Amino acid sequence: MIRSTPINVEAVFENYASTYTGDRRALSSYSRNKCDAQPIPFPHDDELLMEAAEEMKPIVKEEILYTKLI
């Protein structure tokens, strides 16, 4: 082994949706936008894994190129 470099990537799922009761005019524009959004289903594990793999590709490529330069 020439070198060891820890690599860490994350795939983060975020979805914000809200409901309200009462006077909609009392909400901020940010809150109103969240009320207009619909919840979406949590992605499957393989989708999150593929997203993390896409984030990892340039990191691994850079490490390989750096190792060749040494």
Gaussian input, Z-matrix of N, CA and C with variables (Angstrom, degrees):
# hf/3-21g

backbone

0 1
 N
 C     1     B1
 C     2     B2     1     A1
 N     3     B3     2     A2     1     D1
 C     4     B4     3     A3     2     D2
 C     5     B5     4     A4     3     D3
 N     6     B6     5     A5     4     D4
 C     7     B7     6     A6     5     D5
 C     8     B8     7     A7     6     D6
 N     9     B9     8     A8     7     D7
 C    10    B10     9     A9     8     D8
 C    11    B11    10    A10     9     D9
 N    12    B12    11    A11    10    D10
 C    13    B13    12    A12    11    D11
 C    14    B14    13    A13    12    D12
 N    15    B15    14    A14    13    D13
 C    16    B16    15    A15    14    D14
 C    17    B17    16    A16    15    D15
 N    18    B18    17    A17    16    D16
 C    19    B19    18    A18    17    D17
 C    20    B20    19    A19    18    D18
 N    21    B21    20    A20    19    D19
 C    22    B22    21    A21    20    D20
 C    23    B23    22    A22    21    D21
 N    24    B24    23    A23    22    D22
 C    25    B25    24    A24    23    D23
 C    26    B26    25    A25    24    D24
 N    27    B27    26    A26    25    D25
 C    28    B28    27    A27    26    D26
 C    29    B29    28    A28    27    D27
 N    30    B30    29    A29    28    D28
 C    31    B31    30    A30    29    D29
 C    32    B32    31    A31    30    D30
 N    33    B33    32    A32    31    D31
 C    34    B34    33    A33    32    D32
 C    35    B35    34    A34    33    D33
 N    36    B36    35    A35    34    D34
 C    37    B37    36    A36    35    D35
 C    38    B38    37    A37    36    D36
 N    39    B39    38    A38    37    D37
 C    40    B40    39    A39    38    D38
 C    41    B41    40    A40    39    D39
 N    42    B42    41    A41    40    D40
 C    43    B43    42    A42    41    D41
 C    44    B44    43    A43    42    D42
 N    45    B45    44    A44    43    D43
 C    46    B46    45    A45    44    D44
 C    47    B47    46    A46    45    D45
 N    48    B48    47    A47    46    D46
 C    49    B49    48    A48    47    D47
 C    50    B50    49    A49    48    D48
 N    51    B51    50    A50    49    D49
 C    52    B52    51    A51    50    D50
 C    53    B53    52    A52    51    D51
 N    54    B54    53    A53    52    D52
 C    55    B55    54    A54    53    D53
 C    56    B56    55    A55    54    D54
 N    57    B57    56    A56    55    D55
 C    58    B58    57    A57    56    D56
 C    59    B59    58    A58    57    D57
 N    60    B60    59    A59    58    D58
 C    61    B61    60    A60    59    D59
 C    62    B62    61    A61    60    D60
 N    63    B63    62    A62    61    D61
 C    64    B64    63    A63    62    D62
 C    65    B65    64    A64    63    D63
 N    66    B66    65    A65    64    D64
 C    67    B67    66    A66    65    D65
 C    68    B68    67    A67    66    D66
 N    69    B69    68    A68    67    D67
 C    70    B70    69    A69    68    D68
 C    71    B71    70    A70    69    D69
 N    72    B72    71    A71    70    D70
 C    73    B73    72    A72    71    D71
 C    74    B74    73    A73    72    D72
 N    75    B75    74    A74    73    D73
 C    76    B76    75    A75    74    D74
 C    77    B77    76    A76    75    D75
 N    78    B78    77    A77    76    D76
 C    79    B79    78    A78    77    D77
 C    80    B80    79    A79    78    D78
 N    81    B81    80    A80    79    D79
 C    82    B82    81    A81    80    D80
 C    83    B83    82    A82    81    D81
 N    84    B84    83    A83    82    D82
 C    85    B85    84    A84    83    D83
 C    86    B86    85    A85    84    D84
 N    87    B87    86    A86    85    D85
 C    88    B88    87    A87    86    D86
 C    89    B89    88    A88    87    D87
 N    90    B90    89    A89    88    D88
 C    91    B91    90    A90    89    D89
 C    92    B92    91    A91    90    D90
 N    93    B93    92    A92    91    D91
 C    94    B94    93    A93    92    D92
 C    95    B95    94    A94    93    D93
 N    96    B96    95    A95    94    D94
 C    97    B97    96    A96    95    D95
 C    98    B98    97    A97    96    D96
 N    99    B99    98    A98    97    D97
 C   100   B100    99    A99    98    D98
 C   101   B101   100   A100    99    D99
 N   102   B102   101   A101   100   D100
 C   103   B103   102   A102   101   D101
 C   104   B104   103   A103   102   D102
 N   105   B105   104   A104   103   D103
 C   106   B106   105   A105   104   D104
 C   107   B107   106   A106   105   D105
 N   108   B108   107   A107   106   D106
 C   109   B109   108   A108   107   D107
 C   110   B110   109   A109   108   D108
 N   111   B111   110   A110   109   D109
 C   112   B112   111   A111   110   D110
 C   113   B113   112   A112   111   D111
 N   114   B114   113   A113   112   D112
 C   115   B115   114   A114   113   D113
 C   116   B116   115   A115   114   D114
 N   117   B117   116   A116   115   D115
 C   118   B118   117   A117   116   D116
 C   119   B119   118   A118   117   D117
 N   120   B120   119   A119   118   D118
 C   121   B121   120   A120   119   D119
 C   122   B122   121   A121   120   D120
 N   123   B123   122   A122   121   D121
 C   124   B124   123   A123   122   D122
 C   125   B125   124   A124   123   D123
 N   126   B126   125   A125   124   D124
 C   127   B127   126   A126   125   D125
 C   128   B128   127   A127   126   D126
 N   129   B129   128   A128   127   D127
 C   130   B130   129   A129   128   D128
 C   131   B131   130   A130   129   D129
 N   132   B132   131   A131   130   D130
 C   133   B133   132   A132   131   D131
 C   134   B134   133   A133   132   D132
 N   135   B135   134   A134   133   D133
 C   136   B136   135   A135   134   D134
 C   137   B137   136   A136   135   D135
 N   138   B138   137   A137   136   D136
 C   139   B139   138   A138   137   D137
 C   140   B140   139   A139   138   D138
 N   141   B141   140   A140   139   D139
 C   142   B142   141   A141   140   D140
 C   143   B143   142   A142   141   D141
 N   144   B144   143   A143   142   D142
 C   145   B145   144   A144   143   D143
 C   146   B146   145   A145   144   D144
 N   147   B147   146   A146   145   D145
 C   148   B148   147   A147   146   D146
 C   149   B149   148   A148   147   D147
 N   150   B150   149   A149   148   D148
 C   151   B151   150   A150   149   D149
 C   152   B152   151   A151   150   D150
 N   153   B153   152   A152   151   D151
 C   154   B154   153   A153   152   D152
 C   155   B155   154   A154   153   D153
 N   156   B156   155   A155   154   D154
 C   157   B157   156   A156   155   D155
 C   158   B158   157   A157   156   D156
 N   159   B159   158   A158   157   D157
 C   160   B160   159   A159   158   D158
 C   161   B161   160   A160   159   D159
 N   162   B162   161   A161   160   D160
 C   163   B163   162   A162   161   D161
 C   164   B164   163   A163   162   D162
 N   165   B165   164   A164   163   D163
 C   166   B166   165   A165   164   D164
 C   167   B167   166   A166   165   D165
 N   168   B168   167   A167   166   D166
 C   169   B169   168   A168   167   D167
 C   170   B170   169   A169   168   D168
 N   171   B171   170   A170   169   D169
 C   172   B172   171   A171   170   D170
 C   173   B173   172   A172   171   D171
 N   174   B174   173   A173   172   D172
 C   175   B175   174   A174   173   D173
 C   176   B176   175   A175   174   D174
 N   177   B177   176   A176   175   D175
 C   178   B178   177   A177   176   D176
 C   179   B179   178   A178   177   D177
 N   180   B180   179   A179   178   D178
 C   181   B181   180   A180   179   D179
 C   182   B182   181   A181   180   D180
 N   183   B183   182   A182   181   D181
 C   184   B184   183   A183   182   D182
 C   185   B185   184   A184   183   D183
 N   186   B186   185   A185   184   D184
 C   187   B187   186   A186   185   D185
 C   188   B188   187   A187   186   D186
 N   189   B189   188   A188   187   D187
 C   190   B190   189   A189   188   D188
 C   191   B191   190   A190   189   D189
 N   192   B192   191   A191   190   D190
 C   193   B193   192   A192   191   D191
 C   194   B194   193   A193   192   D192
 N   195   B195   194   A194   193   D193
 C   196   B196   195   A195   194   D194
 C   197   B197   196   A196   195   D195
 N   198   B198   197   A197   196   D196
 C   199   B199   198   A198   197   D197
 C   200   B200   199   A199   198   D198
 N   201   B201   200   A200   199   D199
 C   202   B202   201   A201   200   D200
 C   203   B203   202   A202   201   D201
 N   204   B204   203   A203   202   D202
 C   205   B205   204   A204   203   D203
 C   206   B206   205   A205   204   D204
 N   207   B207   206   A206   205   D205
 C   208   B208   207   A207   206   D206
 C   209   B209   208   A208   207   D207

   B1=1.4436
   B2=1.5248
   B3=1.2935
   B4=1.4544
   B5=1.5270
   B6=1.3162
   B7=1.4586
   B8=1.5192
   B9=1.2993
   B10=1.4659
   B11=1.5302
   B12=1.3245
   B13=1.4581
   B14=1.5216
   B15=1.3198
   B16=1.4669
   B17=1.5326
   B18=1.3110
   B19=1.4671
   B20=1.5208
   B21=1.3192
   B22=1.4605
   B23=1.5269
   B24=1.3267
   B25=1.4652
   B26=1.5225
   B27=1.3126
   B28=1.4605
   B29=1.5124
   B30=1.3043
   B31=1.4554
   B32=1.5286
   B33=1.3125
   B34=1.4623
   B35=1.5245
   B36=1.3197
   B37=1.4622
   B38=1.5249
   B39=1.3313
   B40=1.4578
   B41=1.5177
   B42=1.3048
   B43=1.4631
   B44=1.5176
   B45=1.3127
   B46=1.4558
   B47=1.5190
   B48=1.3110
   B49=1.4573
   B50=1.5232
   B51=1.3134
   B52=1.4686
   B53=1.5147
   B54=1.3016
   B55=1.4582
   B56=1.5240
   B57=1.2884
   B58=1.4597
   B59=1.5219
   B60=1.3010
   B61=1.4592
   B62=1.5208
   B63=1.2973
   B64=1.4623
   B65=1.5099
   B66=1.3165
   B67=1.4673
   B68=1.5240
   B69=1.3184
   B70=1.4696
   B71=1.5305
   B72=1.3188
   B73=1.4673
   B74=1.5261
   B75=1.3298
   B76=1.4631
   B77=1.5243
   B78=1.3245
   B79=1.4629
   B80=1.5248
   B81=1.3178
   B82=1.4617
   B83=1.5269
   B84=1.3191
   B85=1.4642
   B86=1.5269
   B87=1.3352
   B88=1.4664
   B89=1.5280
   B90=1.3275
   B91=1.4724
   B92=1.5198
   B93=1.3388
   B94=1.4747
   B95=1.5226
   B96=1.3331
   B97=1.4661
   B98=1.5208
   B99=1.3210
   B100=1.4681
   B101=1.5296
   B102=1.3306
   B103=1.4694
   B104=1.5248
   B105=1.3217
   B106=1.4641
   B107=1.5296
   B108=1.3252
   B109=1.4639
   B110=1.5319
   B111=1.3037
   B112=1.4608
   B113=1.5250
   B114=1.3275
   B115=1.4673
   B116=1.5259
   B117=1.3283
   B118=1.4555
   B119=1.5215
   B120=1.3148
   B121=1.4640
   B122=1.5217
   B123=1.3208
   B124=1.4541
   B125=1.5230
   B126=1.3417
   B127=1.4715
   B128=1.5258
   B129=1.3252
   B130=1.4601
   B131=1.5266
   B132=1.3190
   B133=1.4583
   B134=1.5201
   B135=1.3332
   B136=1.4566
   B137=1.5306
   B138=1.3252
   B139=1.4617
   B140=1.5319
   B141=1.3307
   B142=1.4614
   B143=1.5236
   B144=1.3047
   B145=1.4553
   B146=1.5266
   B147=1.3233
   B148=1.4652
   B149=1.5307
   B150=1.3110
   B151=1.4680
   B152=1.5302
   B153=1.3270
   B154=1.4649
   B155=1.5248
   B156=1.3209
   B157=1.4684
   B158=1.5240
   B159=1.3220
   B160=1.4666
   B161=1.5265
   B162=1.3197
   B163=1.4635
   B164=1.5239
   B165=1.3221
   B166=1.4548
   B167=1.5373
   B168=1.3077
   B169=1.4690
   B170=1.5289
   B171=1.3509
   B172=1.4664
   B173=1.5271
   B174=1.3113
   B175=1.4687
   B176=1.5249
   B177=1.3151
   B178=1.4671
   B179=1.5240
   B180=1.3298
   B181=1.4562
   B182=1.5301
   B183=1.3238
   B184=1.4609
   B185=1.5279
   B186=1.3254
   B187=1.4632
   B188=1.5233
   B189=1.3223
   B190=1.4736
   B191=1.5265
   B192=1.3236
   B193=1.4662
   B194=1.5284
   B195=1.3161
   B196=1.4672
   B197=1.5299
   B198=1.3278
   B199=1.4703
   B200=1.5219
   B201=1.3319
   B202=1.4737
   B203=1.5294
   B204=1.3323
   B205=1.4648
   B206=1.5321
   B207=1.3001
   B208=1.4736
   B209=1.5119
   A1=108.47
   A2=116.49
   A3=122.00
   A4=110.52
   A5=115.30
   A6=119.78
   A7=109.80
   A8=115.57
   A9=120.81
   A10=108.50
   A11=116.25
   A12=121.19
   A13=109.24
   A14=117.70
   A15=118.90
   A16=110.71
   A17=115.11
   A18=121.53
   A19=107.55
   A20=115.53
   A21=120.91
   A22=108.87
   A23=116.71
   A24=122.06
   A25=108.18
   A26=115.35
   A27=120.70
   A28=110.08
   A29=115.63
   A30=122.25
   A31=105.76
   A32=115.69
   A33=120.82
   A34=109.10
   A35=115.48
   A36=121.31
   A37=108.04
   A38=116.75
   A39=121.58
   A40=108.82
   A41=115.73
   A42=121.35
   A43=107.03
   A44=115.79
   A45=120.83
   A46=108.73
   A47=115.52
   A48=121.87
   A49=106.99
   A50=116.10
   A51=120.09
   A52=110.25
   A53=114.27
   A54=121.44
   A55=107.42
   A56=117.02
   A57=120.55
   A58=109.26
   A59=114.92
   A60=122.00
   A61=106.00
   A62=116.52
   A63=119.83
   A64=110.97
   A65=114.94
   A66=122.96
   A67=110.23
   A68=116.76
   A69=122.20
   A70=111.51
   A71=117.70
   A72=121.41
   A73=112.00
   A74=117.34
   A75=120.99
   A76=111.95
   A77=116.88
   A78=120.76
   A79=111.32
   A80=115.93
   A81=120.36
   A82=107.97
   A83=116.51
   A84=119.17
   A85=110.20
   A86=117.20
   A87=121.51
   A88=110.02
   A89=117.21
   A90=121.47
   A91=111.11
   A92=116.59
   A93=119.16
   A94=110.69
   A95=117.55
   A96=120.38
   A97=111.44
   A98=117.32
   A99=120.80
   A100=110.22
   A101=116.82
   A102=119.71
   A103=111.44
   A104=117.22
   A105=120.85
   A106=111.78
   A107=117.27
   A108=121.56
   A109=110.47
   A110=115.45
   A111=122.00
   A112=109.13
   A113=117.24
   A114=118.19
   A115=110.34
   A116=115.60
   A117=120.66
   A118=108.26
   A119=117.75
   A120=119.87
   A121=112.08
   A122=115.38
   A123=121.34
   A124=108.66
   A125=118.33
   A126=119.76
   A127=112.36
   A128=115.23
   A129=120.77
   A130=109.63
   A131=115.78
   A132=121.44
   A133=112.20
   A134=116.91
   A135=119.22
   A136=111.90
   A137=117.92
   A138=120.48
   A139=110.76
   A140=116.09
   A141=120.08
   A142=110.82
   A143=116.62
   A144=120.94
   A145=111.15
   A146=117.14
   A147=121.06
   A148=110.75
   A149=116.92
   A150=120.48
   A151=110.68
   A152=116.72
   A153=120.99
   A154=110.79
   A155=117.20
   A156=120.94
   A157=110.69
   A158=117.77
   A159=121.26
   A160=110.99
   A161=117.02
   A162=120.65
   A163=111.00
   A164=116.85
   A165=121.14
   A166=112.38
   A167=118.38
   A168=121.52
   A169=113.39
   A170=119.39
   A171=117.29
   A172=113.19
   A173=117.63
   A174=121.18
   A175=109.91
   A176=116.34
   A177=120.74
   A178=110.22
   A179=116.77
   A180=120.73
   A181=110.35
   A182=116.67
   A183=120.87
   A184=111.34
   A185=117.28
   A186=120.85
   A187=111.68
   A188=116.76
   A189=120.56
   A190=110.05
   A191=116.80
   A192=120.02
   A193=110.98
   A194=117.72
   A195=121.82
   A196=110.41
   A197=116.03
   A198=119.93
   A199=111.33
   A200=117.39
   A201=120.91
   A202=111.26
   A203=117.02
   A204=121.11
   A205=111.93
   A206=117.18
   A207=120.25
   A208=111.04
   D1=130.01
   D2=179.46
   D3=-86.20
   D4=-44.48
   D5=-174.39
   D6=-157.70
   D7=150.74
   D8=177.23
   D9=-127.66
   D10=127.74
   D11=-179.70
   D12=-130.03
   D13=121.00
   D14=176.93
   D15=-70.33
   D16=138.13
   D17=178.64
   D18=-125.54
   D19=134.24
   D20=-179.20
   D21=-134.47
   D22=125.86
   D23=173.94
   D24=-132.83
   D25=156.39
   D26=178.89
   D27=-133.94
   D28=146.95
   D29=170.39
   D30=-113.54
   D31=115.86
   D32=-174.55
   D33=-111.40
   D34=128.52
   D35=176.20
   D36=-102.34
   D37=125.01
   D38=176.60
   D39=-130.02
   D40=134.83
   D41=173.97
   D42=-151.31
   D43=126.66
   D44=179.67
   D45=-119.55
   D46=127.54
   D47=175.10
   D48=-146.73
   D49=145.20
   D50=-176.35
   D51=-140.34
   D52=163.61
   D53=170.76
   D54=-128.30
   D55=163.32
   D56=179.06
   D57=-145.43
   D58=160.67
   D59=169.37
   D60=-131.58
   D61=142.55
   D62=-179.18
   D63=113.33
   D64=-156.39
   D65=-175.19
   D66=-82.80
   D67=113.89
   D68=-179.13
   D69=-61.67
   D70=-27.70
   D71=-179.01
   D72=-66.25
   D73=-19.00
   D74=179.94
   D75=-77.09
   D76=-12.02
   D77=-178.85
   D78=-83.72
   D79=149.52
   D80=172.62
   D81=-72.17
   D82=164.62
   D83=179.14
   D84=-63.67
   D85=-34.60
   D86=176.81
   D87=-61.12
   D88=-45.98
   D89=-179.38
   D90=-67.24
   D91=-38.70
   D92=178.25
   D93=-62.20
   D94=-40.28
   D95=178.20
   D96=-62.74
   D97=-37.81
   D98=178.61
   D99=-67.85
   D100=-32.91
   D101=179.07
   D102=-71.09
   D103=-26.74
   D104=178.99
   D105=-78.87
   D106=-18.92
   D107=-178.03
   D108=-77.82
   D109=148.03
   D110=177.29
   D111=-105.50
   D112=142.47
   D113=176.50
   D114=-66.56
   D115=144.83
   D116=177.19
   D117=-117.33
   D118=152.35
   D119=-177.71
   D120=-67.72
   D121=149.99
   D122=176.95
   D123=-63.90
   D124=134.81
   D125=-178.58
   D126=-67.35
   D127=156.14
   D128=177.07
   D129=-69.18
   D130=158.14
   D131=-179.41
   D132=-56.00
   D133=-40.09
   D134=-177.67
   D135=-66.59
   D136=-31.60
   D137=176.95
   D138=-67.40
   D139=-42.39
   D140=178.12
   D141=-67.13
   D142=-37.71
   D143=178.27
   D144=-64.35
   D145=-42.11
   D146=178.61
   D147=-65.48
   D148=-37.74
   D149=177.27
   D150=-63.18
   D151=-43.89
   D152=177.74
   D153=-64.75
   D154=-39.17
   D155=179.15
   D156=-63.48
   D157=-39.30
   D158=177.85
   D159=-64.07
   D160=-37.09
   D161=177.15
   D162=-69.29
   D163=-30.89
   D164=-176.47
   D165=-79.02
   D166=-27.72
   D167=-175.64
   D168=-51.74
   D169=-53.02
   D170=-178.17
   D171=-66.80
   D172=-29.34
   D173=178.48
   D174=-66.99
   D175=-46.53
   D176=-179.99
   D177=-65.90
   D178=-41.57
   D179=179.11
   D180=-59.67
   D181=-44.83
   D182=178.95
   D183=-62.43
   D184=-41.23
   D185=178.90
   D186=-64.74
   D187=-39.34
   D188=178.81
   D189=-65.62
   D190=-45.38
   D191=179.12
   D192=-63.79
   D193=-39.53
   D194=178.91
   D195=-64.23
   D196=-41.54
   D197=179.93
   D198=-64.95
   D199=-35.37
   D200=177.86
   D201=-66.68
   D202=-30.29
   D203=-178.00
   D204=-77.10
   D205=-20.63
   D206=-177.20
   D207=-73.62

